[in-house]
């Protein structure tokens, strides 16, 4: 889907006008797919479902729209229905959207070995261009993170990072995977990379403070929490974490002062 070539705002205006006036307006499969994805991403599943069914009525042979329909079933947590529907389409391992939906179904149906096999098959085939490969690695890595299979998620996200090392969302997911596998040093490395890209990331400074605290590096933890508090002053959750680090670093007096400030706030 060449969604970047479509003016999404203009497309939404045309669609909303059609709905308001009750008229039937022609859209091509790409248009329907972009519209359905848009409403699905914003949680309006019923509208997304309407768009897909309307689109399939106009373009009944569109594999693209069928894949979007499967994505909407997944969004409704109807994983078996989505998996069965994908079987109607047949294998389409050149489509990242198709692969992502199928793997998400397999993972949520406890067919992890099949999901692993499909991932390895796609990577071994080397059929995806660099952009599609990056999308596949980053999105499927997120899916493994989501079901707590962190080592697989890390391997996929690290492979994606070799293509693009500047995507903050990817780096956040990667840091999370390392943290969940208690590789705090690596998680710190990734958070520092995030801060190199965006020095004002409140979340990254807070995560850095937590990670240093877990390694009993309390001075570094306190410094990180201080940086976070310059971005969002008086954030009670950060003040509490800073106070705990101070207490563990034997600065009881300052820890008590901050705890009292937390109670006041």
Residue, then its C-alpha position, 0 to 999 in steps of 0.5 A: x500500500x502506497x499510503x504515503x502517496x495518498x492525501x489522507x486528510x483529503x481522503x477523509x473529507x471525501x469519505x465523511x462527506x459521502x457518509x453525511x450525504x448518504x451518497x455512494x462515491x467511488x474509491x479505489x482499493x488503496x483508498x479504502x485500505x488507508x481509510x480502514x487503517x486510519x479508523x482502526x488505528x484510532x479505535x473506531x473498529x465499527x467504522x473500519x469494518x464498515x469501510x472494509x465491507x463497503x470496499x469489498x462490495x466495490x472491489x470483491x477481489x482485492x487481496x489488500x482489502x481482505x488483509x485489512x479485514x483480517x487486521x480488523x478481526x485481530x483488533x477485535x481479538x478474534x484471532x481464530x476468525x482472522x487466521x481462518x480468513x487469511x486462509x481464504x487469501x492464501x499465502x502472500x509472503x511478499x506483503x508485510x501487512x499479510x505477514x504481520x497479521x498472520x504472525x500476530x494470529x499465530x502468537x495469540x493462538x499459542x502457535x509460537x513454533x509456527x510463528x517462529x518458523x514463518x519469521x525465519x522463512x521470511x528472513x531466509x528468503x530475503x525477498x523484502x526490500x529494505x523498507x519492507x524488511x525494516x517494517x517487518x522486523x520492527x513490527x513483528x518484534x513488537x508482537x513478540x514483546x507484547x506476549x513476553x517473548x523478549x529474546x526473540x523481540x530483541x533479535x528482531x529489533x536489533x536486526x531492524x536497528x542495523x537498517x535504521x538506528x534513529x527510530x525512537x519507537x523502535x529504541x523504546x521497544x528494544x530498551x524494554x526488551x532488554x530491561x525485561x531480560x534484566x540486561x540493564x546495562x544494555x537497556x541503559x545503552x539504548x536509553x542513552x542513544x534515545x537521549x542522544x537523539x532527543x535530549x528532552x525525552x522525559x520517559x528516557x531520563x526516568x527509565x535511565x534513573x530506574x535502570x541505574x537504581x536497579x544496578x545500585x548506581x544511585x548517584x547516576x540514578x539521582x542525576x537522571x531523575x533530576x534531569x527528568x524533573x527539569x522537564x516535568x517539575x514536581x512529578x510525584x512518581x519521579x520524586x518518589x523514585x528519587x527519594x528512594x534512591x537517596x535513601x538507598x544511597x544513605x542520604x536519609x535526610x534528603x529522602x525524608x524531605x522529598x517524601x514529605x514534599x510528595x505527600x504535600x503534592 
